[in-house]
Amino acid sequence: MKFVSDNLGVNEQGNLTIGNVDTVKLAKKYGTPLYVMDEDEIRKNCQMFQKSIDTYYDGQGMVCYASKAFSCKEIYRVMQSENMGIDMVSGGELYTAVQAGFDVSKACFHGNNKTDAELEMTLEYGVGRIVVDNAYEMERLNRIATKKGVVAPILLRITPGVDAHTHYFIRTGQIDSKFGFTLETGEAFEAVQRAIACDHLDLLGLHCHIGSQILDTTGFVAGAETMMQFILQLKEKLNFEIRDLNLGGGFGICYTQADDPPTYDIYMRDVAAIINVFCTDHQLKRPFILIEPGRSIAAPAGITLYTVGGKKTIPNVRTYVSVDGGMCDNPRYILYQSAYDALVANKADKPKTEIVTIAGKCCESGDLIGENMEIQSVDAGDIIAVCATGAYNYSMSSNYNRLQKPAVIFIKNGEDRLVVKRESLDDLIRCDI
Ligand SMILES: *Cc1c(COP(=O)(O)O)cnc(C)c1O
């Protein structure tokens, strides 16, 4: 059996394992649906990215985990212990990180519509880099920083006009985007001038993020090249040299056997090559590089376990297999028709002999985990594992149909521990008056 992540395996009982822990036992111990995250895999992925900066860019950079991919207190503790930076996009993520003891001087704060309250929080907590998205926000931040008598460390989010080859909803680098200052129109250049003129803003550098689940390096290289051209233009026309260049995230992962992403270090290799040559050719100071992988750190580390409740075969149409979760714990199918690999955890040693549609339990026909999925012979009571669900599943989960959010457990050194409790019925009515 070939798995989409190398931390999955099969034990002597024929059960699926993650990080050498029996998933069927986990389902019994904690109940289903259940998110299981392999902490060793998360740490390994962080270290791979860090090592790529050491190898190809003399360590002159920082890896910031994009915590929107998977956010809870424990992940910020793991990131702190791995000496990682963090990318965050809301007061809620910032609060969670601070509560977990994360040093937010290593945080980048994003978002195309940050509230005044969020901007105030970033200054109060000492966020290291606030990524300003638009002119309105720049004025607001300058005003808030002035009132507080502080100088806000900022980057400007630039839309480089790079069209990444990925799903329309997760493309962000093209001109038609809600994010950032546009390069082509001159908006970005004006924004730099304005930022330099603001007494209470310290312009550290620039940021771009071209999209997500990108499976080759051409878009990243094009993005880096465009940004370097702009950096050169700023030096020549404004005599202003930036210190930071944040190249965003978006590195693709293997969801099914059809995906073939390059190994993570290839991104840094290709991007660093362009930047190094460009800086030498134009006598520019090499910028401090930040990268923001989210999915590629968290997704391969996670699986979701469900219990099968029933099966419905419609002759010559399809077979539905119903599980005890769905779009409320994994909305990626209903959002993007995302493909996943699934298997019967308690028959993981058996060949896949059926083609089924895995349906959730919500009152939406589109509430599916996937259509026409190859799987072992499956029946009520079986445990289904859906692979590579560590990113954008728990963080995008909802209480639709008043379903309780599942528990999250972490696996480390072959031991399991609870890091997010399963929601109770009382949790569901906690805010109701
Ligand atoms: C979403 C996002 C990321 C992370 O993207 P992944 O595809 O999860 O790596 C990084 N930076 C910014 C600004 C983002 O919005």
The ligand as an SDF file (V2000), in Angstrom:
LIG
                    3D

 15 15  0  0  0  0  0  0  0  0999 V2000
   -2.4540   31.6040    3.1630 C   0  0  0  0  0  0  0  0  0  0  0  0
   -1.2100   32.3690    3.2200 C   0  0  0  0  0  0  0  0  0  0  0  0
    0.0010   31.7070    3.3910 C   0  0  0  0  0  0  0  0  0  0  0  0
    0.1230   30.2230    3.4620 C   0  0  0  0  0  0  0  0  0  0  0  0
   -0.2760   29.5740    2.3260 O   0  0  0  0  0  0  0  0  0  0  0  0
   -0.0600   27.9850    2.2190 P   0  0  0  0  0  0  0  0  0  0  0  0
   -0.6220   27.6540    0.8930 O   0  0  0  0  0  0  0  0  0  0  0  0
   -0.8520   27.3680    3.3250 O   0  0  0  0  0  0  0  0  0  0  0  0
    1.3820   27.7170    2.3320 O   0  0  0  0  0  0  0  0  0  0  0  0
    1.1390   32.4730    3.4970 C   0  0  0  0  0  0  0  0  0  0  0  0
    1.0890   33.8230    3.4340 N   0  0  0  0  0  0  0  0  0  0  0  0
   -0.0760   34.4880    3.2640 C   0  0  0  0  0  0  0  0  0  0  0  0
   -0.0780   35.9520    3.2350 C   0  0  0  0  0  0  0  0  0  0  0  0
   -1.2630   33.7960    3.1480 C   0  0  0  0  0  0  0  0  0  0  0  0
   -2.4010   34.4480    2.9760 O   0  0  0  0  0  0  0  0  0  0  0  0
  1  2  1  0
  2  3  1  0
  2 14  2  0
  3  4  1  0
  3 10  2  0
  4  5  1  0
  5  6  1  0
  6  7  2  0
  6  8  1  0
  6  9  1  0
 10 11  1  0
 11 12  2  0
 12 13  1  0
 12 14  1  0
 14 15  1  0
M  END
$$$$
